[in-house]
C-alpha cells in the first residue's frame, strides 16, 4: 500500500497504530509529534489551514539553505565527523 503513495514525492507519516497521513496532514502530524508545537498543529489541522501549512513547508524547504545561513546553522558536512566512541542507546517508550 505505501508503495502506491509515492512517498518519494510527498511526505508520508505512519503512526504506531497504523494511521496514515500524506501531504499537509503529514506535516501537521510531524508538528504534533514535537511537544512544543502541538498548539500549532491543532491550529493547522483544519482542511482550510492545511493548505497554508503546505505552502509554509514548501517555502521553508525551497529556502532552507538561505535560512540556515541566516540562522548560522551548520551544514551536513559539518555534522558528519562523529567520534567513534559515540554511541546512542535506544530505550523504547512505555506508556
Secondary structure, DSSP 8 states (H G I E B T S, - for coil): -GGGGTTTTS-EEE-TTS-EEETHHHHHHHHHHSGGGHHHHHHHTSHHHHHHHHHHHHHHHHTHHHHHHHTT---HHHHH---TT----------
